[in-house]
Amino acid sequence: MRQLLIESCVLALAGGAAGLVVAHWTLQGIVMLLPTAEDMALTFALDWPAMLFGAVLTIGAGVLFGLAPALKATRPDILSTLKDQSGQPSGARSSARLRSVLCTAQIALAMALLVSAGLFVRSLVNVSNVALGLDPDHVVTFAVAPGLNGYAPDGTRAFIERLESDLGAMPGVTSASASLIRVLANQSNGGNLVVEGFTTDLDADTNVRMHGVGEAFFSAVGMPLLAGRLFSPADTTGAPRVAIVNEAFARKFNLGPNPIGRRLSRRGAVALDTEIVGLVRDAKYSDVKGEVPAVLYEPYRQNPALFASYFYVRTALPPETVLAAVPGAVRAIDPRVPVRDLVTMPQQVRENIFLDRMVSVLSLAFASLATVMAALGLYGVLTYTIAQRTREIGLRMALGADAATVRGMVLGQMARMTAAGAVVGLLAAFGLGAAARSLLYGLDGFDPLVVGSSVVLLAIIAMAAALAPAMRAARIDPMRALRSD
């Protein structure tokens, strides 16, 4: 019993050591998927408490799953063993059934994870193909907060205006603009409005998103102007208040195809003090997967309480040149003001859907691991079964069974376990898909293409795992098998 437990624990420790390598790769992959952050609260590394916890589980698994075979080996049924002419130990049939059940459970788990991973991958593809309504390519974005360095609102406005001018003068830069909201970063600002011509009652939804921007913002992010004009440097404090709206805004307030000239105000204001001067195309606001909201764009210069700003810079050159030049442009104005969140806009878009990417990658990794384990389990069960049935197979071949018949017998056992596991796994996958419906985009928890692909992939892997044992069984020499003890 001691010998068998030691063997079981050695195997468990070997698996645990391999698991440490997989854990290290997994953690590195998670770090690559996380959004850029300067103050990450979590440390993604293997530390001693985690490794100790894993070691306890590993040794515990070795003892737990090695204990039953070890105890059984200490209490053999000697009479049944001596009477058994097949060369197999007593209880071989029950042990074979148990191995088949465990292997089938592995296949079921692999099937469920393959389908779930396929759903998340399809969802990620759908998210990646969402029409943003803007052009993020060759755009660099970053943030500055002069207010943190003691700048008053007027000083902050002057800082932002000079930085806009300096960025626009850089070689290769086609447009640069300030923005008081970070686009596609789950930031939002809004309020209720009173709009000319729109009946406002207690049940009316008049809430819109609000966004303070510079005159070059729409060209910087690639949002075309459909009607009217853009903002100008003259749209500052003291000048008549103006706004630009998107198509969703015009639809929400029934303004028709040309809302230019309509007036509005924040709810509670005495008069309609803001004129709509432009209409732009709908574009995603704070979330890639969210619906396009009604957005009211206002000149940031008419904001009396400026404190910080984001910037969007479009360049005809590789974005890396602007990424390298931005810190110097900010230092030229005031070296005390740090640059934050300096990334390209495509990276910002990817960070907005980082949860979808992380779930897809991790589910695919776990599904791949489970499938490999199922293939190894199937290979091991079939190989061990053939070794136990060597004399039987030799007798069958001596009585006339050919190699094709023997291969079919082994592949048939594989097919039965794979089919049973696939059915159970599909049922579990449907349940998982329904539970994860809120995480899927453009899917309802079931996709025939994913299910079909997963079944075909698992069948191919199972066939590959069973092929070598089947070929080995077909090459058994009947005379040598019958003479074996």
FENVENGI-V290945 format. One record per residue. N is the residue number from 1. RES is the residue in one letter. PHI is phi in whole degrees, -180 to 180 (none if undefined). BURIAL is + if it has 16 or more other C-alpha atoms within 10 Angstrom, else -. D_CENTER is the distance of its C-alpha to the mean C-alpha in Angstrom with 1 decimal. Layout:
BEGIN
N:RES:PHI:BURIAL:D_CENTER, N:RES:PHI:BURIAL:D_CENTER
END
This chain:
BEGIN
1:M:none:-:46.3, 2:R:-64:-:45.7, 3:Q:-62:-:45.2, 4:L:-66:+:42.7, 5:L:-66:+:40.7, 6:I:-63:-:40.7, 7:E:-61:-:39.4, 8:S:-63:+:36.6, 9:C:-69:+:35.6, 10:V:-62:-:35.8, 11:L:-62:-:33.3, 12:A:-63:+:31.0, 13:L:-66:+:31.3, 14:A:-63:-:30.6, 15:G:-65:-:27.4, 16:G:-63:+:26.5, 17:A:-64:-:27.2, 18:A:-64:-:24.9, 19:G:-64:-:22.2, 20:L:-63:-:22.7, 21:V:-64:-:21.8, 22:V:-63:-:18.6, 23:A:-63:-:17.8, 24:H:-62:-:18.6, 25:W:-63:-:16.3, 26:T:-63:+:13.4, 27:L:-63:-:14.3, 28:Q:-63:-:14.7, 29:G:-66:-:11.3, 30:I:-64:-:9.9, 31:V:-60:-:12.5, 32:M:-68:-:11.5, 33:L:-89:+:8.0, 34:L:-73:+:9.9, 35:P:-64:+:12.0, 36:T:-67:-:15.5, 37:A:-152:-:17.9, 38:E:-87:-:21.4, 39:D:-126:-:21.9, 40:M:-64:-:19.1, 41:A:-83:-:20.4, 42:L:-107:-:18.7, 43:T:-108:-:19.8, 44:F:-94:-:17.5, 45:A:-153:-:20.3, 46:L:-79:-:22.3, 47:D:-108:-:25.2, 48:W:-64:-:28.3, 49:P:-60:-:27.6, 50:A:-66:-:24.3, 51:M:-67:-:26.0, 52:L:-65:-:29.1, 53:F:-60:-:27.1, 54:G:-64:+:25.5, 55:A:-65:+:29.1, 56:V:-63:-:30.6, 57:L:-63:-:28.1, 58:T:-65:+:28.8, 59:I:-66:+:32.5, 60:G:-61:-:32.5, 61:A:-65:+:30.7, 62:G:-61:+:33.3, 63:V:-70:+:36.2, 64:L:-63:-:35.0, 65:F:-86:-:34.3, 66:G:-97:+:37.3, 67:L:-71:+:39.8, 68:A:-62:-:40.4, 69:P:-61:-:41.3, 70:A:-65:+:43.3, 71:L:-65:-:45.3, 72:K:-65:-:45.9, 73:A:-69:-:47.3, 74:T:-86:-:49.8, 75:R:-129:-:51.3, 76:P:-75:-:52.0, 77:D:-89:-:54.2, 78:I:-64:-:56.9, 79:L:-62:-:59.0, 80:S:-66:-:56.1, 81:T:-66:-:54.9, 82:L:-68:-:58.5, 83:K:-79:-:58.9, 84:D:-71:-:55.6, 85:Q:-92:-:56.7, 86:S:-87:-:53.3, 87:G:82:+:52.4, 88:Q:-100:-:49.5, 89:P:-69:+:49.4, 90:S:-63:+:50.0, 91:G:78:-:47.0, 92:A:-64:-:45.3, 93:R:-65:-:44.5, 94:S:-65:-:42.8, 95:S:-66:-:40.9, 96:A:-65:-:39.8, 97:R:-63:-:38.7, 98:L:-63:-:36.6, 99:R:-62:+:35.0, 100:S:-65:+:34.3, 101:V:-64:-:32.8, 102:L:-65:+:30.5, 103:C:-65:+:29.4, 104:T:-63:+:28.8, 105:A:-64:+:26.6, 106:Q:-62:+:24.5, 107:I:-64:+:24.3, 108:A:-62:+:23.4, 109:L:-63:+:20.5, 110:A:-62:+:19.3, 111:M:-63:+:19.7, 112:A:-62:+:17.8, 113:L:-72:+:14.7, 114:L:-64:+:15.0, 115:V:-65:+:15.2, 116:S:-63:+:12.3, 117:A:-62:+:10.0, 118:G:-62:+:11.8, 119:L:-63:+:11.2, 120:F:-68:+:7.4, 121:V:-66:+:7.9, 122:R:-60:+:10.7, 123:S:-62:+:9.0, 124:L:-64:+:6.8, 125:V:-62:+:10.3, 126:N:-62:-:12.0, 127:V:-65:+:10.3, 128:S:-66:+:11.0, 129:N:-98:-:14.5, 130:V:-66:-:15.3, 131:A:-75:-:18.8, 132:L:-81:+:18.7, 133:G:83:+:22.5, 134:L:-142:+:22.8, 135:D:-117:+:22.6, 136:P:-81:+:20.4, 137:D:-66:+:21.7, 138:H:61:+:24.2, 139:V:-121:+:23.8, 140:V:-114:+:23.7, 141:T:-131:+:23.3, 142:F:-160:+:24.5, 143:A:-133:+:26.3, 144:V:-134:+:29.8, 145:A:-135:+:31.6, 146:P:-59:+:35.3, 147:G:-61:+:36.1, 148:L:-70:-:35.0, 149:N:-103:-:37.8, 150:G:91:-:40.5, 151:Y:-72:+:40.4, 152:A:-77:-:41.9, 153:P:-54:+:40.4, 154:D:-66:-:42.9, 155:G:-67:-:42.1, 156:T:-64:+:38.4, 157:R:-62:+:39.1, 158:A:-65:-:41.3, 159:F:-62:+:38.7, 160:I:-64:+:36.0, 161:E:-63:+:38.5, 162:R:-68:-:39.7, 163:L:-66:+:36.2, 164:E:-58:+:35.4, 165:S:-66:-:38.6, 166:D:-66:+:38.0, 167:L:-65:+:34.5, 168:G:-66:+:35.9, 169:A:-88:-:38.7, 170:M:-67:+:36.5, 171:P:-60:-:36.9, 172:G:87:-:34.5, 173:V:-80:+:33.2, 174:T:-97:+:33.7, 175:S:-164:+:32.8, 176:A:-147:+:31.7, 177:S:-151:+:31.4, 178:A:-83:+:30.8, 179:S:-153:+:28.4, 180:L:-84:+:28.6, 181:I:-124:+:25.0, 182:R:-83:+:21.9, 183:V:-70:+:20.4, 184:L:54:+:16.8, 185:A:-136:+:16.4, 186:N:60:-:16.9, 187:Q:-101:-:20.6, 188:S:-156:+:23.3, 189:N:-147:-:27.0, 190:G:-163:-:29.3, 191:G:-178:-:32.5, 192:N:-95:-:35.0, 193:L:-124:+:37.3, 194:V:-115:+:40.6, 195:V:-117:+:40.8, 196:E:-59:+:44.0, 197:G:88:-:44.7, 198:F:-108:-:42.0, 199:T:-72:-:43.5, 200:T:-108:-:42.1, 201:D:-130:-:42.6, 202:L:-66:-:41.2, 203:D:-95:-:38.6, 204:A:-74:-:37.5, 205:D:-91:-:34.0, 206:T:-116:+:34.7, 207:N:-83:+:31.6, 208:V:-135:+:29.9, 209:R:-88:+:27.6, 210:M:-122:+:29.6, 211:H:-148:+:28.9, 212:G:-89:+:31.4, 213:V:-139:+:31.4, 214:G:-91:+:33.8, 215:E:-67:+:35.7, 216:A:-98:+:33.6, 217:F:-61:+:30.2, 218:F:-68:+:29.8, 219:S:-73:+:30.8, 220:A:-67:+:28.5, 221:V:-98:+:25.3, 222:G:81:+:26.7, 223:M:-106:+:27.7, 224:P:-74:-:31.0, 225:L:-83:+:33.9, 226:L:-96:-:35.3, 227:A:-159:+:38.4, 228:G:80:-:40.5, 229:R:-130:+:40.1, 230:L:-89:+:37.7, 231:F:-71:+:38.4, 232:S:-133:-:41.1, 233:P:-59:-:42.2, 234:A:-76:-:44.9, 235:D:-82:+:42.5, 236:T:-127:+:42.9, 237:T:-61:-:44.3, 238:G:95:-:47.7, 239:A:-85:-:47.0, 240:P:-56:-:46.4, 241:R:-74:+:42.9, 242:V:-132:+:40.7, 243:A:-153:+:37.3, 244:I:-120:+:35.1, 245:V:-120:+:33.1, 246:N:-99:+:30.4, 247:E:-63:+:31.0, 248:A:-63:+:29.2, 249:F:-64:+:31.8, 250:A:-62:+:34.6, 251:R:-68:-:33.6, 252:K:-63:+:33.2, 253:F:-105:+:36.7, 254:N:53:-:38.4, 255:L:-93:+:39.4, 256:G:79:-:39.6, 257:P:-73:-:38.6, 258:N:-135:-:40.4, 259:P:-86:+:40.1, 260:I:-61:+:41.8, 261:G:97:-:44.5, 262:R:-68:+:43.3, 263:R:-115:+:43.5, 264:L:-155:+:41.4, 265:S:-160:+:41.2, 266:R:-69:+:39.2, 267:R:-60:+:40.4, 268:G:104:-:43.4, 269:A:-73:-:44.7, 270:V:-73:-:48.4, 271:A:-133:-:48.1, 272:L:-76:+:45.6, 273:D:-102:-:45.2, 274:T:-126:+:42.4, 275:E:-107:+:42.7, 276:I:-78:+:40.0, 277:V:-114:+:40.6, 278:G:-155:+:37.6, 279:L:-130:+:35.0, 280:V:-119:+:31.6, 281:R:-70:+:29.0, 282:D:-61:+:26.2, 283:A:-150:+:23.0, 284:K:-59:+:19.8, 285:Y:-107:+:20.8, 286:S:-118:+:18.3, 287:D:-142:+:15.1, 288:V:-63:+:13.6, 289:K:-86:+:13.2, 290:G:-79:-:16.6, 291:E:-70:-:20.0, 292:V:-72:+:22.2, 293:P:-86:+:24.6, 294:A:-72:+:28.3, 295:V:-123:+:28.5, 296:L:-109:+:31.7, 297:Y:-95:+:31.9, 298:E:-126:+:34.7, 299:P:-67:+:36.2, 300:Y:-65:+:35.2, 301:R:-66:+:38.8, 302:Q:-90:+:39.9, 303:N:-88:+:37.9, 304:P:-80:-:40.5, 305:A:-128:-:38.2, 306:L:-69:+:36.1, 307:F:-132:+:34.5, 308:A:-152:+:31.5, 309:S:-158:+:29.6, 310:Y:-96:+:26.7, 311:F:-131:+:27.6, 312:Y:-125:+:26.4, 313:V:-124:+:28.1, 314:R:-98:+:28.1, 315:T:-131:+:29.6, 316:A:-86:-:31.0, 317:L:-94:-:30.6, 318:P:-55:-:27.5, 319:P:-57:+:25.5, 320:E:-60:-:26.1, 321:T:-67:-:29.7, 322:V:-72:+:29.0, 323:L:-57:+:26.6, 324:A:-76:-:29.5, 325:A:-89:-:32.1, 326:V:-60:+:30.7, 327:P:-58:+:31.6, 328:G:-66:-:35.1, 329:A:-65:+:35.6, 330:V:-71:+:34.8, 331:R:-64:-:37.1, 332:A:-65:-:39.8, 333:I:-88:-:39.9, 334:D:-160:-:39.5, 335:P:-66:-:38.2, 336:R:-80:-:37.6, 337:V:-87:+:34.7, 338:P:-81:-:31.4, 339:V:-98:+:28.6, 340:R:-122:-:25.2, 341:D:54:-:21.6, 342:L:-82:+:22.8, 343:V:-146:+:20.0, 344:T:-82:+:19.8, 345:M:-67:+:18.7, 346:P:-58:+:16.1, 347:Q:-67:+:14.5, 348:Q:-64:+:14.9, 349:V:-65:+:13.2, 350:R:-63:+:10.1, 351:E:-68:+:10.4, 352:N:-68:+:10.8, 353:I:-111:+:7.3, 354:F:-62:+:5.9, 355:L:-65:+:4.8, 356:D:-63:+:3.1, 357:R:-66:+:2.1, 358:M:-66:+:3.0, 359:V:-62:+:3.6, 360:S:-65:+:3.9, 361:V:-66:+:5.6, 362:L:-67:+:7.3, 363:S:-65:+:8.3, 364:L:-67:+:9.6, 365:A:-65:+:11.3, 366:F:-66:+:12.9, 367:A:-65:+:13.9, 368:S:-64:+:15.5, 369:L:-64:-:17.2, 370:A:-65:+:18.5, 371:T:-68:+:19.8, 372:V:-62:+:21.6, 373:M:-64:+:23.1, 374:A:-65:+:24.2, 375:A:-64:+:25.8, 376:L:-64:+:27.6, 377:G:-63:+:28.8, 378:L:-64:+:30.1, 379:Y:-61:+:31.8, 380:G:-65:+:33.3, 381:V:-63:+:34.6, 382:L:-67:+:36.2, 383:T:-63:+:37.7, 384:Y:-66:-:39.2, 385:T:-63:+:40.5, 386:I:-65:+:42.2, 387:A:-62:+:43.8, 388:Q:-72:+:45.1, 389:R:-108:+:46.4, 390:T:-58:+:48.0, 391:R:-65:+:51.5, 392:E:-62:+:50.6, 393:I:-64:+:49.0, 394:G:-61:+:52.0, 395:L:-66:+:54.3, 396:R:-59:-:52.5, 397:M:-70:+:52.8, 398:A:-66:-:56.5, 399:L:-88:-:57.2, 400:G:123:-:55.8, 401:A:-68:-:52.0, 402:D:-93:-:50.6, 403:A:-63:+:47.5, 404:A:-63:-:45.6, 405:T:-64:-:46.4, 406:V:-65:+:45.1, 407:R:-61:+:41.9, 408:G:-63:-:41.5, 409:M:-63:+:42.1, 410:V:-68:+:39.3, 411:L:-66:+:36.8, 412:G:-65:-:37.9, 413:Q:-62:-:36.9, 414:M:-61:+:33.5, 415:A:-63:+:33.2, 416:R:-65:-:34.2, 417:M:-66:+:31.7, 418:T:-66:+:28.8, 419:A:-64:+:29.8, 420:A:-64:-:30.2, 421:G:-65:+:26.9, 422:A:-65:+:25.1, 423:V:-63:+:26.8, 424:V:-63:+:25.8, 425:G:-64:+:22.2, 426:L:-66:+:22.0, 427:L:-61:-:23.5, 428:A:-66:+:21.0, 429:A:-64:+:18.1, 430:F:-63:+:19.6, 431:G:-66:-:19.8, 432:L:-64:+:16.2, 433:G:-63:+:15.2, 434:A:-66:-:17.7, 435:A:-70:-:16.5, 436:A:-97:-:12.8, 437:R:-59:+:14.2, 438:S:-69:-:13.5, 439:L:-91:+:9.7, 440:L:-93:+:10.3, 441:Y:-117:+:11.5, 442:G:79:-:14.6, 443:L:-134:+:14.9, 444:D:-110:-:17.2, 445:G:97:+:16.0, 446:F:-144:+:18.1, 447:D:-142:-:18.0, 448:P:-58:-:21.0, 449:L:-64:-:19.6, 450:V:-65:+:16.8, 451:V:-63:+:19.5, 452:G:-62:-:22.0, 453:S:-64:-:19.9, 454:S:-66:+:18.9, 455:V:-64:+:22.6, 456:V:-64:-:23.9, 457:L:-63:-:21.7, 458:L:-65:+:22.7, 459:A:-65:+:26.3, 460:I:-65:-:26.4, 461:I:-65:+:25.1, 462:A:-64:+:27.6, 463:M:-64:+:30.3, 464:A:-64:-:29.7, 465:A:-70:+:29.9, 466:A:-91:+:33.1, 467:L:-66:+:34.8, 468:A:-63:-:36.2, 469:P:-60:+:37.7, 470:A:-66:+:39.1, 471:M:-66:+:40.8, 472:R:-65:-:42.1, 473:A:-64:+:43.6, 474:A:-70:+:45.3, 475:R:-98:-:47.0, 476:I:-65:+:48.7, 477:D:-84:+:52.4, 478:P:-57:+:54.2, 479:M:-65:-:57.3, 480:R:-66:-:55.4, 481:A:-67:+:53.1, 482:L:-73:-:56.2, 483:R:-83:-:58.0, 484:S:-73:-:55.0, 485:D:-82:-:55.3
END
